[in-house]
């Protein structure tokens, strides 16, 4: 039995209507609106300004370096012989 010639069932999804006066392309105002929306979306997801974060990190590094220097100075002072 050949199934190639069997009757086909309809899919249940209606075919889209082809209107005779419509071009199959998006209108100019819609394209402009989509371009503006895309630009706004990209602009809203841009990286934030990290200057404050960088300044805070630099201050933290400076404070850490100062503490290390003070600890080394205190250690060296303790290791020196008494000069009294």
Secondary structure, DSSP 8 states (H G I E B T S, - for coil): --STTS-----S-------TT--SS--HHHHHHHHHHHHHHHHHTS----HHHHHHHHHHHHHHHHHHHHHHHHHHHHHS----
